[in-house]
Amino acid sequence: MMSDPFLGEIRMVGFNFNPYGWAQCQGQMLPLNQNTALFALLGTNFGGDGVSTFAVPDFRSRIPVGFGTGAGLPTYEMGQKGGAIAMAELASTLAQHAHTVSLTVNGAATLQVVNAPATSSTPLANGYLAIPDDGQGGTFNLYHSGILANGQPAPKINLSAPAVVAAGTGQTSISGQSVPYSLLNPYLSVNFIIALQGVFPSRN
């Protein structure tokens, strides 16, 4: 490694161990009384109780991001963690939209009636509407069996109802399975290490 790194400096290396004087950035706790200078720089930004322990950053399966507030971007505090590797889209996160259903229903009907005076005031099984007749005894006849008194079929005519067209709108049923999808950018895994020894950085 290069000589005299800054104390607390973090580097990426292509080997999978920590050299002497360095620690892997895996979130491990360090004893405060043995690393007071490093604690003065890191504090408890990355964990620990600040009394007897403090933690180094944990870069396992994580991507670093600069702290502060970029123009038009969110604010990130030192040591803040966040993000997810996958998510499922929810109805509450979709852009507002609507699904419209348009439908047209066509209908027509033909009614067969008897062209003869009605003989019954009550509906008959397999009967027909017929020419209204006052009947006898104050009854009002509207129905006919379809058979004349001589046993012959009564004459019939077909009445056609006007065609009806109805239109309407509605909503579709819910679809989708909410299967999570990956949020990961293309990545390459390396080893992050932090200097436990080195030059204490000056603010000047």
Backbone as ProteinMPNN parsed JSONL, in Angstrom:
{"seq_chain_A": "MMSDPFLGEIRMVGFNFNPYGWAQCQGQMLPLNQNTALFALLGTNFGGDGVSTFAVPDFRSRIPVGFGTGAGLPTYEMGQKGGAIAMAELASTLAQHAHTVSLTVNGAATLQVVNAPATSSTPLANGYLAIPDDGQGGTFNLYHSGILANGQPAPKINLSAPAVVAAGTGQTSISGQSVPYSLLNPYLSVNFIIALQGVFPSRN", "coords_chain_A": {"N_chain_A": [[0.843, -1.199, 0.0], [0.34, 2.345, -0.472], [2.424, 4.678, 1.25], [1.776, 6.383, 4.363], [-1.176, 7.022, 4.482], [-4.179, 9.003, 4.874], [-5.576, 8.934, 8.105], [-8.435, 7.007, 8.544], [-8.988, 7.034, 5.871], [-10.561, 5.723, 2.969], [-10.274, 3.11, 0.683], [-10.542, 1.396, -2.483], [-9.729, -1.891, -3.365], [-8.289, -4.574, -5.296], [-7.917, -7.042, -4.134], [-8.857, -9.571, -1.682], [-8.5, -9.123, 1.078], [-7.49, -7.404, 4.131], [-4.739, -5.243, 4.321], [-1.913, -4.832, 6.571], [-2.517, -2.489, 9.119], [-4.831, -1.607, 8.063], [-8.407, -1.992, 7.77], [-11.065, -4.106, 6.726], [-14.006, -2.759, 5.278], [-16.588, -3.597, 6.752], [-18.521, -3.031, 8.57], [-17.784, -3.666, 11.165], [-17.358, -3.559, 14.764], [-15.164, -1.477, 16.626], [-12.877, -1.205, 19.377], [-13.152, 1.649, 21.325], [-11.225, 2.741, 23.083], [-8.836, 1.904, 22.053], [-8.619, 3.051, 19.642], [-8.753, 5.865, 19.529], [-8.098, 8.156, 18.011], [-9.076, 7.557, 15.453], [-11.756, 7.292, 16.103], [-12.307, 9.921, 16.74], [-12.573, 10.991, 14.249], [-14.532, 9.441, 12.871], [-16.632, 9.111, 14.69], [-19.855, 8.094, 15.763], [-21.064, 7.708, 13.352], [-21.332, 5.46, 11.77], [-22.209, 3.511, 13.435], [-22.183, 1.853, 16.7], [-21.79, 2.518, 20.276], [-20.546, 4.795, 21.121], [-19.375, 5.029, 23.559], [-17.855, 2.82, 24.436], [-17.444, 1.544, 22.072], [-17.202, 1.872, 18.486], [-18.158, 1.929, 15.005], [-16.867, 0.86, 11.819], [-17.426, 1.833, 8.371], [-19.85, -0.073, 6.473], [-19.543, -1.6, 3.6], [-20.405, -3.846, 2.323], [-22.135, -5.298, -0.266], [-23.122, -2.811, -0.96], [-23.432, 0.455, -2.465], [-21.452, 3.345, -2.576], [-22.349, 6.78, -1.839], [-22.084, 10.273, -2.257], [-22.129, 12.428, 0.589], [-24.408, 15.022, 1.696], [-26.216, 17.608, -0.095], [-27.107, 17.47, -3.331], [-27.662, 19.477, -6.291], [-31.023, 19.762, -6.842], [-31.41, 17.238, -5.833], [-31.882, 14.562, -3.364], [-31.144, 14.928, 0.201], [-28.364, 13.538, 1.855], [-27.156, 12.193, 4.802], [-24.072, 11.79, 6.676], [-23.146, 8.441, 6.941], [-25.696, 7.52, 6.512], [-28.022, 5.011, 5.585], [-29.764, 3.301, 2.962], [-32.146, 2.472, 0.341], [-33.026, -0.223, -1.967], [-32.836, -3.501, -3.394], [-34.717, -4.546, -5.033], [-38.118, -4.069, -6.059], [-41.705, -4.058, -5.825], [-44.194, -2.878, -7.941], [-46.753, -0.738, -6.855], [-50.246, 0.09, -6.617], [-50.462, 2.591, -5.53], [-48.128, 3.838, -6.287], [-48.12, 4.111, -8.979], [-48.38, 6.145, -11.907], [-51.084, 8.455, -12.24], [-53.861, 7.213, -13.928], [-56.354, 5.907, -16.198], [-58.507, 3.221, -17.106], [-60.59, 2.687, -19.722], [-63.673, 1.332, -20.682], [-65.663, 0.723, -23.405], [-68.857, -0.114, -24.6], [-71.323, -1.606, -26.719], [-74.648, -2.597, -26.988], [-76.861, -4.451, -28.853], [-80.273, -5.014, -29.388], [-83.252, -6.873, -30.167], [-86.669, -7.868, -30.625], [-89.307, -10.234, -31.209], [-92.758, -10.672, -31.046], [-95.257, -13.058, -30.865], [-98.685, -13.094, -31.443], [-102.183, -13.917, -30.994], [-104.571, -13.59, -33.513], [-107.325, -13.107, -32.753], [-110.342, -12.847, -30.748], [-109.643, -12.536, -27.276], [-109.872, -15.118, -24.75], [-109.49, -15.569, -22.077], [-108.935, -14.258, -18.817], [-106.693, -14.589, -17.374], [-103.205, -15.461, -17.51], [-102.234, -18.15, -19.686], [-100.854, -21.439, -19.795], [-98.467, -21.958, -22.269], [-99.85, -20.164, -23.8], [-101.138, -17.233, -25.56], [-100.959, -13.7, -26.093], [-103.884, -11.905, -27.02], [-106.599, -10.439, -28.995], [-107.965, -7.927, -27.07], [-110.868, -8.522, -25.027], [-114.061, -7.856, -23.672], [-115.437, -9.923, -22.495], [-117.469, -12.056, -20.365], [-119.563, -11.37, -17.555], [-118.279, -9.157, -16.504], [-115.543, -9.536, -16.685], [-112.25, -9.037, -18.014], [-110.797, -10.062, -20.813], [-107.635, -11.151, -21.975], [-105.981, -13.065, -22.928], [-105.257, -16.036, -24.888], [-105.611, -19.464, -25.765], [-104.587, -20.318, -28.139], [-105.823, -22.181, -29.654], [-108.709, -22.648, -31.551], [-112.324, -22.799, -31.031], [-113.248, -24.798, -32.703], [-111.196, -26.53, -32.746], [-109.114, -25.968, -34.414], [-105.942, -24.398, -35.144], [-105.49, -21.117, -33.923], [-105.407, -18.103, -35.852], [-102.317, -16.379, -36.226], [-100.178, -13.571, -35.659], [-97.098, -11.814, -36.118], [-95.526, -9.535, -34.041], [-93.175, -7.061, -34.223], [-90.727, -5.664, -32.2], [-89.205, -2.448, -31.933], [-85.736, -2.069, -32.815], [-83.231, -1.928, -30.307], [-80.576, 0.003, -29.133], [-77.997, 0.142, -26.889], [-75.562, 1.933, -25.077], [-72.573, 2.108, -23.09], [-70.226, 2.684, -20.374], [-67.422, 1.501, -18.41], [-65.273, -0.094, -15.936], [-62.204, -1.932, -16.07], [-61.317, -5.196, -14.787], [-59.042, -5.909, -12.033], [-55.639, -6.456, -12.805], [-52.392, -8.078, -13.105], [-49.482, -9.14, -11.171], [-47.818, -8.145, -9.231], [-45.051, -8.758, -9.109], [-41.805, -8.467, -7.845], [-39.27, -6.319, -9.266], [-35.898, -5.903, -10.44], [-33.739, -3.313, -9.219], [-31.134, -2.82, -9.642], [-28.177, -1.336, -10.943], [-25.734, -2.138, -13.509], [-22.98, -3.847, -12.036], [-19.796, -4.229, -10.262], [-18.016, -6.07, -8.043], [-15.803, -5.12, -5.461], [-13.15, -4.775, -2.986], [-13.513, -2.864, -0.122], [-11.491, -0.916, 1.969], [-10.344, 0.534, 5.075], [-8.21, 2.94, 6.524], [-6.522, 2.316, 9.492], [-4.376, 3.4, 10.628], [-2.295, 6.261, 10.18], [-1.877, 9.57, 8.775], [-3.273, 12.115, 10.662], [-5.979, 13.877, 9.451], [-5.908, 17.33, 8.62], [-8.044, 20.128, 9.083], [-7.304, 22.391, 7.855]], "CA_chain_A": [[0.0, 0.0, 0.0], [1.063, 3.608, -0.448], [2.758, 5.081, 2.613], [1.157, 7.54, 5.003], [-2.534, 7.425, 4.094], [-4.915, 9.701, 5.92], [-6.31, 8.097, 9.04], [-9.846, 6.967, 8.151], [-9.122, 7.034, 4.415], [-11.171, 4.508, 2.417], [-9.822, 2.792, -0.668], [-11.007, 0.161, -3.113], [-8.607, -2.707, -3.821], [-8.694, -5.752, -6.052], [-7.696, -8.293, -3.391], [-9.975, -9.806, -0.767], [-8.12, -9.072, 2.493], [-7.039, -6.082, 4.557], [-3.316, -5.2, 4.66], [-1.58, -4.367, 7.918], [-2.853, -1.09, 9.342], [-6.106, -1.327, 7.408], [-9.495, -2.915, 8.104], [-12.108, -4.176, 5.714], [-15.214, -1.986, 5.614], [-17.675, -4.561, 6.887], [-19.396, -2.628, 9.654], [-17.387, -4.253, 12.451], [-17.142, -2.663, 15.898], [-13.793, -1.339, 17.109], [-12.829, -0.651, 20.735], [-12.87, 3.082, 21.284], [-10.017, 3.09, 23.833], [-7.648, 1.544, 21.273], [-8.677, 3.756, 18.352], [-9.344, 7.164, 19.864], [-7.914, 9.12, 16.918], [-10.026, 7.214, 14.392], [-13.095, 7.618, 16.607], [-12.471, 11.372, 16.65], [-12.955, 11.301, 12.872], [-15.751, 8.745, 12.442], [-17.715, 9.177, 15.661], [-20.791, 6.965, 15.653], [-21.783, 7.825, 12.08], [-21.547, 4.15, 11.161], [-22.654, 2.573, 14.455], [-21.479, 1.843, 17.973], [-22.455, 3.268, 21.345], [-19.807, 6.02, 21.387], [-18.806, 4.975, 24.907], [-16.777, 1.833, 24.404], [-17.271, 1.03, 20.709], [-17.701, 2.579, 17.306], [-18.119, 1.024, 13.853], [-16.373, 1.335, 10.528], [-18.497, 1.707, 7.371], [-20.14, -1.402, 5.932], [-19.779, -1.492, 2.165], [-20.805, -5.124, 1.745], [-23.349, -5.245, -1.105], [-23.633, -1.439, -1.002], [-22.781, 1.411, -3.353], [-21.294, 4.616, -1.85], [-22.906, 8.0, -2.416], [-21.547, 11.436, -1.566], [-23.067, 13.022, 1.54], [-24.781, 16.4, 1.409], [-27.386, 17.809, -0.952], [-26.807, 17.887, -4.692], [-28.685, 20.335, -6.9], [-32.22, 19.039, -7.252], [-31.324, 15.848, -5.373], [-32.155, 14.423, -1.927], [-30.067, 15.126, 1.167], [-27.841, 12.324, 2.482], [-26.308, 12.447, 5.955], [-22.958, 10.853, 6.83], [-23.523, 7.165, 7.532], [-27.087, 7.151, 6.226], [-28.226, 3.845, 4.728], [-31.077, 3.267, 2.325], [-32.221, 1.786, -0.938], [-33.504, -1.6, -2.052], [-32.352, -4.146, -4.614], [-35.874, -4.873, -5.869], [-39.383, -3.547, -5.542], [-42.921, -4.386, -6.561], [-44.997, -1.687, -8.201], [-48.032, -0.7, -6.156], [-51.215, 1.005, -7.216], [-50.225, 3.932, -4.995], [-46.93, 4.429, -6.886], [-48.317, 4.269, -10.414], [-48.884, 7.438, -12.365], [-52.53, 8.452, -12.348], [-54.347, 6.833, -15.244], [-57.667, 5.257, -16.171], [-58.821, 2.248, -18.143], [-61.966, 2.915, -20.139], [-64.321, 0.271, -21.441], [-66.857, 1.153, -24.122], [-69.584, -1.266, -25.114], [-72.589, -1.366, -27.396], [-75.522, -3.767, -26.957], [-77.972, -4.383, -29.791], [-81.335, -5.946, -29.029], [-84.498, -6.842, -30.936], [-87.586, -8.914, -30.163], [-90.525, -10.488, -31.986], [-93.81, -11.222, -30.192], [-96.332, -13.699, -31.63], [-99.987, -12.953, -30.782], [-103.323, -14.535, -31.69], [-105.452, -12.616, -34.168], [-108.704, -13.512, -32.443], [-110.709, -12.324, -29.436], [-109.107, -13.256, -26.115], [-110.86, -15.957, -24.075], [-109.149, -15.766, -20.666], [-108.423, -13.058, -18.138], [-105.443, -14.959, -16.703], [-102.26, -16.078, -18.437], [-102.394, -19.583, -19.924], [-99.637, -22.156, -20.155], [-98.284, -22.04, -23.721], [-100.849, -19.311, -24.423], [-100.711, -16.064, -26.313], [-101.764, -12.492, -26.031], [-104.867, -11.891, -28.102], [-107.351, -9.185, -29.081], [-108.699, -7.749, -25.811], [-112.308, -8.741, -25.109], [-114.706, -7.618, -22.38], [-115.857, -11.205, -21.94], [-118.743, -12.154, -19.678], [-119.516, -11.177, -16.106], [-117.419, -8.049, -16.112], [-114.114, -9.86, -16.791], [-111.551, -8.471, -19.171], [-109.955, -11.133, -21.34], [-106.452, -10.675, -22.702], [-105.145, -14.21, -23.306], [-105.894, -17.062, -25.727], [-104.831, -20.716, -25.764], [-104.025, -20.558, -29.465], [-106.664, -23.173, -30.331], [-110.077, -22.171, -31.69], [-113.361, -23.7, -30.517], [-113.386, -25.936, -33.613], [-109.996, -27.354, -32.655], [-108.097, -25.513, -35.354], [-105.048, -23.37, -34.604], [-105.93, -19.745, -34.13], [-104.469, -17.339, -36.685], [-101.326, -15.633, -35.42], [-99.38, -12.551, -36.334], [-95.853, -11.473, -35.417], [-95.293, -8.12, -33.757], [-91.736, -6.815, -34.043], [-90.377, -4.492, -31.395], [-88.107, -1.691, -32.557], [-84.391, -2.416, -32.349], [-82.731, -1.104, -29.207], [-79.119, 0.095, -29.037], [-77.589, 0.733, -25.607], [-74.119, 2.13, -24.947], [-72.181, 2.389, -21.716], [-68.813, 2.633, -20.033], [-67.16, 0.812, -17.151], [-63.874, -0.274, -15.564], [-61.709, -3.292, -16.209], [-60.954, -5.854, -13.533], [-57.642, -5.747, -11.64], [-54.714, -7.417, -13.389], [-51.02, -7.954, -12.621], [-49.102, -10.054, -10.099], [-46.942, -7.441, -8.286], [-43.767, -9.448, -8.996], [-40.734, -7.472, -7.707], [-38.295, -6.234, -10.341], [-34.594, -5.46, -9.952], [-33.382, -1.905, -9.339], [-29.676, -2.744, -9.67], [-27.392, -0.995, -12.116], [-24.617, -3.071, -13.679], [-22.072, -3.673, -10.901], [-18.578, -5.026, -10.144], [-17.718, -6.106, -6.614], [-14.401, -4.983, -5.052], [-12.931, -4.77, -1.539], [-13.315, -1.548, 0.483], [-10.696, -0.969, 3.197], [-10.209, 1.82, 5.752], [-6.92, 3.055, 7.214], [-6.552, 2.415, 10.956], [-3.181, 4.164, 10.988], [-1.954, 7.223, 9.148], [-1.792, 10.982, 9.12], [-4.556, 12.69, 11.072], [-6.242, 14.956, 8.486], [-6.102, 18.675, 9.154], [-9.107, 20.88, 8.421], [-6.692, 23.503, 7.143]], "C_chain_A": [[0.877, 1.248, 0.0], [1.295, 4.022, 0.997], [1.942, 6.284, 3.038], [-0.213, 7.912, 4.418], [-3.121, 8.322, 5.178], [-5.574, 8.67, 6.831], [-7.799, 8.166, 8.686], [-10.067, 6.995, 6.655], [-9.682, 5.689, 3.948], [-10.692, 4.332, 0.988], [-10.51, 1.525, -1.167], [-9.789, -0.588, -3.634], [-9.143, -3.964, -4.495], [-8.391, -7.064, -5.377], [-8.702, -8.375, -2.248], [-9.594, -9.819, 0.71], [-7.702, -7.649, 2.835], [-5.552, -6.132, 4.901], [-3.125, -4.719, 6.102], [-1.887, -2.878, 8.023], [-4.162, -0.663, 8.693], [-7.146, -2.339, 7.897], [-10.481, -2.94, 6.947], [-13.353, -3.416, 6.192], [-16.421, -2.916, 5.622], [-18.549, -4.27, 8.101], [-19.008, -3.144, 11.021], [-17.147, -3.168, 13.512], [-15.667, -2.659, 16.295], [-13.832, -0.788, 18.53], [-12.388, 0.806, 20.689], [-11.541, 3.409, 21.948], [-8.738, 2.724, 23.097], [-7.581, 2.3, 19.946], [-9.271, 5.155, 18.535], [-9.217, 8.179, 18.727], [-8.904, 8.843, 15.786], [-11.459, 7.538, 14.825], [-13.353, 9.114, 16.522], [-12.906, 11.793, 15.25], [-14.308, 10.699, 12.489], [-16.924, 8.962, 13.388], [-18.578, 7.929, 15.581], [-21.625, 7.064, 14.377], [-22.147, 6.477, 11.49], [-21.94, 3.088, 12.187], [-21.8, 2.639, 15.703], [-22.194, 2.692, 19.005], [-21.742, 4.57, 21.685], [-19.212, 6.092, 22.776], [-17.624, 4.018, 24.938], [-16.508, 1.319, 22.997], [-17.717, 2.055, 19.676], [-17.495, 1.65, 16.12], [-17.479, 1.695, 12.655], [-17.503, 1.17, 9.509], [-18.656, 0.268, 6.889], [-20.503, -1.253, 4.459], [-20.146, -2.825, 1.531], [-22.145, -4.967, 1.015], [-23.966, -3.854, -1.15], [-22.801, -0.581, -1.95], [-22.648, 2.735, -2.607], [-21.948, 5.772, -2.598], [-22.385, 9.173, -1.597], [-22.572, 12.062, -0.631], [-23.301, 14.492, 1.194], [-25.999, 16.444, 0.502], [-26.936, 18.293, -2.313], [-27.948, 18.709, -5.258], [-29.857, 19.494, -7.393], [-32.271, 17.604, -6.793], [-31.6, 15.77, -3.879], [-30.921, 14.709, -1.085], [-29.67, 13.788, 1.775], [-26.909, 12.724, 3.616], [-25.157, 11.444, 5.98], [-23.456, 9.583, 7.528], [-24.943, 6.722, 7.246], [-27.142, 5.961, 5.279], [-29.616, 3.907, 4.113], [-31.031, 2.468, 1.049], [-32.732, 0.367, -0.824], [-33.015, -2.187, -3.362], [-33.494, -4.502, -5.553], [-37.112, -4.255, -5.249], [-40.529, -4.041, -6.409], [-43.729, -3.107, -6.74], [-46.336, -1.806, -7.485], [-48.97, 0.27, -6.859], [-50.952, 2.436, -6.771], [-49.011, 4.613, -5.62], [-47.047, 4.587, -8.397], [-48.738, 5.698, -10.733], [-50.401, 7.351, -12.513], [-52.949, 8.144, -13.782], [-55.697, 6.144, -15.088], [-57.759, 4.271, -17.321], [-60.298, 2.406, -18.479], [-62.472, 1.739, -20.966], [-65.565, 0.855, -22.092], [-67.546, -0.073, -24.701], [-70.893, -0.818, -25.743], [-73.379, -2.662, -27.404], [-76.682, -3.531, -27.906], [-79.022, -5.413, -29.392], [-82.564, -5.767, -29.897], [-85.373, -7.989, -30.457], [-88.784, -9.011, -31.101], [-91.541, -11.175, -31.08], [-94.92, -11.783, -31.076], [-97.636, -13.618, -30.835], [-101.059, -13.618, -31.646], [-104.223, -13.433, -32.246], [-106.907, -13.068, -34.02], [-109.04, -12.967, -31.074], [-110.154, -13.189, -28.308], [-110.216, -14.004, -25.402], [-110.585, -16.124, -22.591], [-108.605, -14.465, -20.089], [-107.112, -13.333, -17.406], [-104.507, -15.608, -17.707], [-102.445, -17.592, -18.504], [-101.046, -20.199, -20.252], [-99.591, -22.323, -21.666], [-99.308, -21.188, -24.471], [-100.235, -18.086, -25.078], [-101.504, -14.852, -25.847], [-102.703, -12.49, -27.23], [-105.572, -10.54, -28.12], [-108.149, -9.018, -27.797], [-110.206, -7.89, -26.018], [-112.914, -8.557, -23.72], [-115.193, -8.897, -21.727], [-117.225, -11.136, -21.299], [-118.55, -11.895, -18.193], [-118.553, -10.111, -15.656], [-115.937, -8.357, -16.156], [-113.534, -9.227, -18.04], [-110.552, -9.515, -19.643], [-108.81, -10.551, -22.174], [-105.636, -11.828, -23.285], [-105.959, -15.231, -24.089], [-104.986, -18.286, -25.733], [-104.137, -20.976, -27.076], [-104.795, -21.593, -30.254], [-108.092, -22.642, -30.357], [-111.062, -23.201, -31.157], [-113.543, -24.923, -31.405], [-112.153, -26.828, -33.63], [-108.883, -26.95, -33.596], [-107.189, -24.471, -34.689], [-105.578, -21.98, -34.913], [-104.929, -19.014, -35.021], [-103.561, -16.459, -35.807], [-100.631, -14.608, -36.296], [-98.151, -12.257, -35.462], [-95.739, -9.964, -35.26], [-93.813, -7.923, -33.469], [-91.527, -5.545, -33.234], [-89.251, -3.736, -32.088], [-86.764, -2.106, -31.966], [-83.933, -1.419, -31.289], [-81.211, -1.148, -29.211], [-78.778, 0.808, -27.738], [-76.074, 0.831, -25.559], [-73.792, 2.454, -23.502], [-70.683, 2.331, -21.541], [-68.655, 1.921, -18.706], [-65.671, 0.747, -16.871], [-63.483, -1.724, -15.738], [-61.426, -3.883, -14.839], [-59.463, -5.676, -13.27], [-56.801, -6.843, -12.278], [-53.317, -7.167, -12.841], [-50.773, -8.848, -11.424], [-48.172, -9.423, -9.075], [-45.629, -8.188, -8.058], [-42.656, -8.401, -8.887], [-39.783, -7.487, -8.904], [-37.03, -5.573, -9.809], [-34.393, -3.97, -10.191], [-31.878, -1.72, -9.534], [-29.153, -2.252, -11.012], [-26.345, -2.083, -12.327], [-23.546, -2.812, -12.617], [-20.847, -4.573, -11.032], [-18.133, -4.948, -8.699], [-16.21, -6.02, -6.369], [-14.348, -4.915, -3.528], [-12.683, -3.342, -1.058], [-12.541, -1.725, 1.789], [-10.539, 0.438, 3.757], [-8.918, 1.833, 6.559], [-7.131, 3.222, 8.714], [-5.367, 3.208, 11.481], [-2.893, 5.146, 9.859], [-1.936, 8.633, 9.689], [-3.179, 11.492, 9.5], [-4.86, 13.881, 10.171], [-6.497, 16.288, 9.178], [-7.209, 19.381, 8.389], [-8.549, 22.056, 7.629], [-5.887, 23.033, 5.945]], "O_chain_A": [[2.03, 1.201, 0.428], [0.467, 3.753, 1.867], [1.484, 7.083, 2.221], [-0.379, 9.02, 3.908], [-2.592, 8.379, 6.288], [-6.071, 7.647, 6.36], [-8.358, 9.254, 8.547], [-11.211, 6.982, 6.202], [-9.313, 4.64, 4.477], [-10.7, 5.269, 0.19], [-10.991, 0.703, -0.387], [-8.917, 0.004, -4.27], [-10.291, -4.361, -4.291], [-8.586, -8.118, -5.982], [-9.324, -7.376, -1.886], [-10.277, -10.45, 1.516], [-7.575, -6.797, 1.956], [-5.139, -6.977, 5.695], [-4.065, -4.262, 6.752], [-1.556, -2.102, 7.127], [-4.551, 0.502, 8.766], [-6.793, -3.415, 8.379], [-10.703, -1.932, 6.277], [-13.692, -3.442, 7.375], [-17.167, -3.011, 4.647], [-19.237, -5.159, 8.603], [-19.808, -3.074, 11.954], [-16.789, -2.032, 13.2], [-15.009, -3.699, 16.299], [-14.713, 0.004, 18.863], [-11.37, 1.142, 20.084], [-10.798, 4.255, 21.451], [-7.66, 3.184, 23.473], [-6.595, 2.195, 19.216], [-10.166, 5.57, 17.798], [-10.13, 8.974, 18.502], [-9.496, 9.767, 15.228], [-12.271, 7.999, 14.022], [-14.48, 9.539, 16.265], [-13.538, 12.836, 15.084], [-15.133, 11.364, 11.861], [-18.076, 8.996, 12.955], [-18.071, 6.83, 15.354], [-22.751, 6.569, 14.322], [-23.152, 6.353, 10.789], [-21.999, 1.902, 11.86], [-20.82, 3.382, 15.764], [-23.081, 3.48, 18.677], [-22.267, 5.373, 22.455], [-18.608, 7.1, 23.141], [-16.538, 4.362, 25.404], [-15.461, 0.723, 22.747], [-18.494, 2.966, 19.959], [-16.738, 0.683, 16.215], [-17.534, 2.914, 12.492], [-18.452, 0.43, 9.769], [-17.702, -0.509, 6.9], [-21.61, -0.84, 4.111], [-20.194, -2.922, 0.305], [-23.147, -4.559, 1.603], [-25.172, -3.711, -1.35], [-21.628, -0.856, -2.199], [-23.636, 3.215, -2.052], [-22.082, 5.746, -3.821], [-22.259, 9.073, -0.377], [-23.738, 12.216, -0.993], [-22.503, 15.118, 0.496], [-26.717, 15.456, 0.348], [-26.434, 19.41, -2.439], [-29.073, 18.644, -4.763], [-29.699, 18.626, -8.251], [-33.077, 16.821, -7.294], [-31.559, 16.79, -3.19], [-29.799, 14.73, -1.59], [-30.529, 12.997, 2.164], [-25.978, 13.504, 3.414], [-25.25, 10.374, 5.379], [-24.105, 9.648, 8.572], [-25.355, 5.652, 7.694], [-26.406, 5.904, 4.294], [-30.533, 4.498, 4.685], [-30.014, 1.862, 0.711], [-32.855, -0.178, 0.272], [-32.801, -1.459, -4.332], [-33.27, -4.735, -6.741], [-37.141, -3.956, -4.055], [-40.343, -4.395, -7.573], [-43.919, -2.347, -5.79], [-46.971, -2.86, -7.512], [-48.537, 1.154, -7.599], [-51.185, 3.382, -7.524], [-48.863, 5.83, -5.506], [-46.151, 5.148, -9.028], [-49.375, 6.368, -9.92], [-50.938, 6.302, -12.868], [-52.446, 8.748, -14.729], [-56.125, 5.839, -13.975], [-57.159, 4.469, -18.377], [-61.156, 2.271, -17.606], [-61.771, 1.226, -21.838], [-66.423, 1.418, -21.411], [-66.888, -0.968, -25.233], [-71.483, 0.193, -25.362], [-72.854, -3.709, -27.78], [-77.403, -2.54, -27.786], [-78.687, -6.559, -29.091], [-82.885, -4.654, -30.315], [-84.863, -8.981, -29.936], [-89.216, -8.025, -31.699], [-91.213, -12.16, -30.419], [-95.46, -11.079, -31.93], [-97.681, -14.031, -29.677], [-100.876, -13.848, -32.842], [-104.583, -12.484, -31.55], [-107.604, -13.363, -34.992], [-108.137, -12.65, -30.3], [-110.19, -14.418, -28.378], [-111.372, -13.583, -25.437], [-111.376, -16.764, -21.898], [-107.922, -13.691, -20.76], [-106.49, -12.411, -16.877], [-104.964, -16.241, -18.659], [-102.772, -18.233, -17.506], [-100.204, -19.577, -20.899], [-100.56, -22.776, -22.275], [-99.602, -21.452, -25.637], [-99.017, -17.921, -25.144], [-102.587, -14.982, -25.278], [-102.374, -12.997, -28.303], [-105.215, -9.622, -27.381], [-108.945, -9.895, -27.462], [-110.755, -7.45, -27.028], [-112.368, -9.03, -22.723], [-115.347, -8.94, -20.506], [-118.042, -10.279, -21.635], [-117.485, -12.173, -17.643], [-118.059, -10.159, -14.53], [-115.132, -7.537, -15.714], [-114.249, -8.924, -18.996], [-109.578, -9.814, -18.952], [-108.983, -9.613, -22.952], [-104.702, -11.597, -24.052], [-107.183, -15.29, -23.974], [-103.76, -18.169, -25.709], [-103.196, -21.767, -27.134], [-104.462, -21.861, -31.409], [-108.629, -22.235, -29.327], [-110.688, -24.337, -30.864], [-113.95, -25.98, -30.921], [-112.066, -27.765, -34.424], [-107.806, -27.547, -33.568], [-107.615, -23.754, -33.784], [-106.05, -21.706, -36.016], [-103.729, -19.28, -34.95], [-103.987, -15.888, -34.803], [-100.518, -14.769, -37.511], [-98.173, -12.43, -34.243], [-95.843, -9.215, -36.232], [-93.264, -8.555, -32.566], [-92.08, -4.491, -33.547], [-88.426, -4.348, -32.767], [-86.662, -2.446, -30.787], [-84.217, -0.224, -31.372], [-80.622, -2.226, -29.285], [-79.212, 1.936, -27.507], [-75.38, -0.102, -25.962], [-74.619, 3.004, -22.775], [-69.956, 1.966, -22.465], [-69.62, 1.751, -17.961], [-64.888, 1.457, -17.502], [-64.301, -2.63, -15.581], [-61.311, -3.159, -13.85], [-58.706, -5.332, -14.178], [-57.192, -8.01, -12.294], [-53.082, -6.155, -12.181], [-51.708, -9.268, -10.742], [-47.766, -10.098, -8.13], [-45.143, -8.246, -6.928], [-42.562, -7.527, -9.749], [-39.523, -8.541, -9.484], [-37.073, -4.791, -8.86], [-34.81, -3.427, -11.215], [-31.397, -0.588, -9.585], [-29.611, -2.68, -12.071], [-26.091, -2.874, -11.418], [-23.24, -1.654, -12.331], [-20.844, -5.539, -11.794], [-17.896, -3.854, -8.184], [-15.433, -6.749, -6.985], [-15.38, -4.99, -2.861], [-11.755, -2.681, -1.525], [-12.884, -2.573, 2.613], [-10.592, 1.419, 3.015], [-8.575, 0.843, 7.205], [-7.821, 4.14, 9.159], [-5.354, 3.635, 12.636], [-3.221, 4.877, 8.704], [-1.976, 8.858, 10.899], [-4.14, 11.32, 8.75], [-4.067, 14.821, 10.128], [-7.204, 16.362, 10.183], [-7.3, 19.245, 7.169], [-9.26, 22.649, 6.817], [-5.304, 23.851, 5.234]]}, "name": "protein", "num_of_chains": 1, "seq": "MMSDPFLGEIRMVGFNFNPYGWAQCQGQMLPLNQNTALFALLGTNFGGDGVSTFAVPDFRSRIPVGFGTGAGLPTYEMGQKGGAIAMAELASTLAQHAHTVSLTVNGAATLQVVNAPATSSTPLANGYLAIPDDGQGGTFNLYHSGILANGQPAPKINLSAPAVVAAGTGQTSISGQSVPYSLLNPYLSVNFIIALQGVFPSRN"}
